[in-house]
Structures are given as C-alpha cells and as structure tokens.
C-alpha cells in the first residue's frame, strides 16, 4: 500500500491571519505521527491544509512523490487522503449505512466497490453493524466517533488524519478507539493523530511533532519523548 505524505515548509492560515508557519513533516505507511500542542497551536489548521480544506500560502505537499498542493479536498480523497474531523462530523439524519456510503461519494467506483467498502467497515465496527439501519443521531457518542472513522475508511485511504478522536468519550471507549488506531497502523495506513490525551498518544505513536503558536518546536521519535519534557513542550511551549 502506498501512502507517503510529505509537507515541506507549509504556511497556512485564514485570510490575513497566519496560523501555521513553515511546517514540515512526513507520514509513512504503517507509522503514527502524534501532532501535539495546546489549544490554538495550529493542529487543526495543519490537518485542514494537508487535507485540502485550506489553501497554503507557501510550501508544498506531496503524496507518493506527486505534488498535490493545489488539489481540492475531494481529489485528495480520491488519491487516498482521509480526514476524520473533530466533533464527530457525521450526517445525523441519515442511517449508519447511508453515512458510510457518503464516505465514497467522490470516488469513481462501481456500486459493488462501494458496497464492499461499506460491508468491510461494518465488519470492522460490529457495534455499527448492529445499528446499520438506525439514524446516526441516535447513536452514542462513542458509536458516532466510530462512524466518523468508518466513513473515512470506506474509500481505503493510504493516509488517515484524525483530529481529537477521543474528545468527549468515556474511558472504555477511548481505549477501544486507540486500539482501532493501532489496528489501522498494522494495516499499513500512514496516520497523523491530533490528540489532547498526549500520554495516550505517545504510547502508540512512532514520532511526535509539537506545535506552539503555529511553529514546530519539537520533532523526534516518540520513544525518546515519553516523559514530561515532551508534554511540557506541547502545552507550555519550550520557553
């Protein structure tokens, strides 16, 4: 499975406000990069820029050696870039099954291929399979987060970015969520994980990148960072 995404010197923001400066990172198949930082550090902006939801003012983004900097989000999905936004952004009025079908809306694939993708993800998340005909708004918070992830997985992305997947979930569901992320890593997917539970993220990550006020202040192997220094850099700046 392909799935190498490289950002070089990416600068992005909103109008006249720059939120991320000169960011560089690389995502590789079967590896997890934890992107840490306090609120407002630029984590969601980074994901939005890599996913094509936000234009970059400088820098380049490459997927498997191809420059995708100027491509819109739907074309990046077609090439294998998946994003699970924060706050469980699903279609609450639609059924679980139809939500999953929406996940493949931009792909030029047969109905059979879409159906296979839907069934594959229902098998991955048994709790969703049991509720496939229920409206998504009736699901628990944990089930809605599972649905958001499953929706992004239907097109078989080679790169998956997750924005605060544990937010608002009970501890038992959080543990299941992290187990799922490790399973996706084992499948060879390149993963970029934004997570406020920094210690939990470091437990499963291969690399850690810390942002502070839109700039990378630390980038190292996660095995070197399972201590308070990394957490201090993430939430208090390096000073």
C-alpha positions as CSV (number, residue, x, y, z in Angstrom):
1,X,0.0,0.0,0.0
2,X,1.3,3.4,-1.0
3,X,0.8,6.3,1.5
4,X,3.8,8.6,1.9
5,X,2.7,12.2,2.5
6,X,5.3,14.9,2.9
7,X,4.8,18.5,3.8
8,X,7.7,20.9,3.2
9,X,7.7,24.5,4.5
10,X,3.9,24.7,4.7
11,X,2.4,28.0,5.8
12,X,-1.3,28.4,6.0
13,X,-4.0,30.5,7.7
14,X,-7.3,32.3,7.5
15,X,-7.4,35.5,5.5
16,X,-4.8,37.8,6.9
17,X,-4.1,35.6,9.9
18,X,-1.4,33.0,9.6
19,X,-1.9,30.0,11.9
20,X,0.9,27.7,10.8
21,X,4.4,28.7,9.7
22,X,7.0,26.7,7.7
23,X,5.7,23.3,8.8
24,X,7.5,20.2,7.6
25,X,6.6,16.6,8.4
26,X,6.5,13.2,6.8
27,X,3.9,10.4,7.1
28,X,4.9,6.9,6.1
29,X,2.9,3.7,5.7
30,X,2.4,1.8,9.0
31,X,3.6,4.6,11.2
32,X,1.8,7.0,13.5
33,X,2.8,10.6,14.0
34,X,1.3,12.3,17.0
35,X,0.8,16.1,16.5
36,X,0.6,17.7,19.9
37,X,0.1,21.2,21.2
38,X,-2.2,23.3,23.3
39,X,-5.4,24.9,22.0
40,X,-4.7,27.4,19.2
41,X,-1.3,25.9,18.4
42,X,-2.3,25.2,14.8
43,X,-3.0,21.5,14.9
44,X,-6.4,21.6,13.1
45,X,-5.1,24.1,10.7
46,X,-2.3,21.7,9.8
47,X,-4.8,18.9,9.1
48,X,-7.1,21.2,7.1
49,X,-4.1,22.2,4.9
50,X,-2.9,18.7,4.3
51,X,-6.5,17.5,3.5
52,X,-7.0,20.3,1.0
53,X,-9.7,22.2,3.0
54,X,-7.4,25.1,3.5
55,X,-5.1,26.6,0.8
56,X,-1.4,27.0,1.7
57,X,0.3,30.3,1.0
58,X,3.8,28.8,0.9
59,X,5.3,25.3,0.8
60,X,4.4,22.0,-0.9
61,X,2.5,18.9,-0.1
62,X,3.4,15.6,-1.9
63,X,1.6,12.3,-1.8
64,X,3.8,9.4,-3.0
65,X,6.0,11.9,-4.8
66,X,3.2,13.7,-6.6
67,X,2.6,17.4,-5.8
68,X,-0.9,17.7,-4.5
69,X,-0.5,21.2,-3.1
70,X,-3.1,22.8,-5.4
71,X,-5.6,19.9,-5.4
72,X,-9.0,20.3,-3.8
73,X,-10.1,18.1,-0.9
74,X,-12.3,15.7,-2.9
75,X,-9.4,14.9,-5.3
76,X,-7.1,14.2,-2.4
77,X,-9.7,11.7,-1.0
78,X,-9.7,10.0,-4.4
79,X,-5.9,9.7,-4.2
80,X,-6.0,8.2,-0.7
81,X,-6.0,11.0,1.8
82,X,-8.6,10.7,4.6
83,X,-9.6,13.0,7.3
84,X,-11.7,12.5,10.4
85,X,-12.6,16.0,11.7
86,X,-13.1,16.8,15.3
87,X,-16.6,16.8,16.9
88,X,-18.0,13.7,15.2
89,X,-19.0,15.4,11.9
90,X,-21.5,12.8,10.6
91,X,-24.9,13.1,8.9
92,X,-27.1,12.6,11.9
93,X,-30.4,12.4,10.0
94,X,-29.1,9.6,7.8
95,X,-28.7,5.9,8.7
96,X,-25.4,4.4,9.6
97,X,-25.3,2.6,6.3
98,X,-26.0,5.7,4.3
99,X,-23.4,7.6,6.2
100,X,-20.8,5.0,5.1
101,X,-22.0,5.3,1.5
102,X,-21.5,9.0,1.7
103,X,-17.8,8.3,2.5
104,X,-17.3,7.1,-1.0
105,X,-19.2,9.9,-2.7
106,X,-16.2,11.4,-4.5
107,X,-14.9,8.1,-5.8
108,X,-15.4,7.0,-9.4
109,X,-16.1,3.4,-8.4
110,X,-18.8,0.9,-9.1
111,X,-21.7,0.3,-6.7
112,X,-20.2,-3.1,-6.0
113,X,-16.9,-1.5,-4.8
114,X,-18.8,1.0,-2.6
115,X,-20.9,-1.8,-1.1
116,X,-17.8,-3.9,-0.4
117,X,-16.2,-0.8,1.3
118,X,-19.4,-0.4,3.5
119,X,-19.5,-4.0,4.5
120,X,-15.8,-4.1,5.3
121,X,-16.2,-1.2,7.7
122,X,-19.3,-2.6,9.3
123,X,-17.3,-5.8,9.9
124,X,-14.6,-3.7,11.5
125,X,-17.0,-2.0,13.8
126,X,-19.6,-4.6,15.0
127,X,-21.5,-2.0,17.1
128,X,-22.2,-0.1,13.9
129,X,-23.3,-3.3,12.0
130,X,-25.9,-4.0,14.7
131,X,-27.3,-0.5,14.0
132,X,-26.8,-0.1,10.3
133,X,-30.4,1.0,9.7
134,X,-30.6,3.3,12.7
135,X,-30.2,7.1,12.2
136,X,-26.8,8.2,13.1
137,X,-28.1,10.8,15.5
138,X,-29.5,8.1,17.8
139,X,-26.0,6.6,18.4
140,X,-24.0,7.1,21.5
141,X,-21.0,9.5,21.4
142,X,-18.6,6.6,21.0
143,X,-20.6,5.0,18.3
144,X,-20.8,8.3,16.4
145,X,-17.0,8.6,16.6
146,X,-16.6,5.1,15.3
147,X,-19.0,6.0,12.4
148,X,-16.9,9.1,11.6
149,X,-13.8,6.9,11.4
150,X,-15.5,4.2,9.4
151,X,-16.9,6.8,6.9
152,X,-13.3,8.0,6.2
153,X,-12.1,4.4,5.8
154,X,-14.7,3.3,3.2
155,X,-12.5,4.7,0.3
156,X,-9.5,2.7,1.6
157,X,-7.2,5.7,2.4
158,X,-3.5,5.2,2.5
159,X,-3.1,8.3,4.7
160,X,-5.5,8.9,7.6
161,X,-5.6,12.1,9.7
162,X,-7.6,12.1,13.0
163,X,-8.5,15.3,14.9
164,X,-9.2,14.7,18.6
165,X,-10.8,11.2,18.2
166,X,-11.1,10.7,22.0
167,X,-12.9,14.0,22.7
168,X,-15.9,13.6,25.0
169,X,-15.7,9.8,25.1
170,X,-15.8,7.5,28.2
171,X,-12.5,5.9,29.2
172,X,-13.5,2.4,28.0
173,X,-14.5,3.8,24.6
174,X,-11.2,5.8,24.4
175,X,-9.2,2.5,24.9
176,X,-11.2,0.9,22.1
177,X,-10.5,3.9,19.9
178,X,-6.8,3.8,20.4
179,X,-6.8,0.0,19.8
180,X,-8.5,0.7,16.5
181,X,-5.9,3.3,15.5
182,X,-3.1,0.7,16.2
183,X,-5.0,-1.8,14.1
184,X,-5.1,0.7,11.2
185,X,-1.4,1.2,11.6
186,X,-0.9,-2.6,11.3
187,X,-2.9,-2.4,8.1
188,X,-0.2,-0.2,6.6
189,X,-2.0,3.1,6.8
190,X,0.0,6.3,7.5
191,X,-1.6,8.1,10.4
192,X,-1.4,11.6,11.7
193,X,-3.0,11.8,15.1
194,X,-4.0,15.1,16.8
195,X,-4.9,14.2,20.4
196,X,-5.2,16.1,23.7
197,X,-4.6,12.9,25.7
198,X,-0.9,13.3,25.0
199,X,0.3,10.5,27.1
200,X,-2.0,8.0,25.4
201,X,-0.9,9.3,22.0
202,X,2.7,8.9,22.9
203,X,2.1,5.2,23.8
204,X,1.1,4.3,20.3
205,X,3.0,6.9,18.2
206,X,6.2,6.3,16.3
207,X,7.0,10.0,16.1
208,X,5.9,13.1,17.9
209,X,5.6,16.7,16.5
210,X,4.9,19.5,18.9
211,X,3.4,22.8,17.7
212,X,3.5,26.0,19.6
213,X,1.9,29.2,18.2
214,X,1.9,27.6,14.7
215,X,5.5,26.6,14.6
216,X,7.2,23.2,15.1
217,X,9.1,23.3,18.4
218,X,9.9,19.7,18.7
219,X,10.1,16.7,16.3
220,X,11.5,13.4,17.5
221,X,10.9,9.7,17.8
222,X,8.1,9.0,20.3
223,X,10.3,6.5,22.1
224,X,12.5,9.4,23.1
225,X,9.7,11.5,24.3
226,X,7.7,9.5,26.8
227,X,8.4,11.9,29.6
228,X,7.3,15.2,31.0
229,X,9.6,17.2,28.7
230,X,7.5,16.4,25.6
231,X,4.3,17.2,27.4
232,X,5.7,20.4,28.7
233,X,6.8,21.4,25.2
234,X,3.3,20.5,23.9
235,X,1.3,22.5,26.4
236,X,3.5,25.2,27.8
237,X,6.0,25.9,25.0
238,X,9.7,25.2,25.2
239,X,10.5,28.5,26.8
